[in-house]
Amino acid sequence: MNAPNAFKVLCVLLVVAALPNAMRNASALEAGPPKGAKVYQVAIHNFAFEPKNLAVPSGAYVVWTNRDEEPHVVTSAGALFPSSGALDTGDSHTVMFSKPGTYTYYCSIHPMMVGTITVH
């Protein structure tokens, strides 16, 4: 293997190794938050996240729900939490935030749509 290809392989391996650590800050749920959990809502409406900025305590769940007629994808800047996949009208994506920090996100279909979750 030549040096440029070896470097590319090393870079891919480093990124793959770092992903599990980044994903420990937050985790997505298929079934939604458990009963009695601290849950905060973000509506996706008129091509915007409402609220755009949200502060939550550590251990809280954030649920994004698409209220638009167009699909949207909630995508973490920096891959700090799992992306939603395409959300059609009425679909939701839930993430539990376990560590304090600032989590910026956007719609990967409409990148002008941005928001921030601040976990304290």
Secondary structure as UniProt FT lines:
FT   HELIX           3..23
FT   TURN            24..25
FT   STRAND          26..29
FT   TURN            35..36
FT   STRAND          39..44
FT   STRAND          49..50
FT   STRAND          53..56
FT   TURN            58..59
FT   STRAND          60..66
FT   STRAND          74..76
FT   TURN            77..78
FT   TURN            89..90
FT   STRAND          92..97
FT   STRAND          101..107
FT   TURN            111..112
FT   STRAND          114..119
//
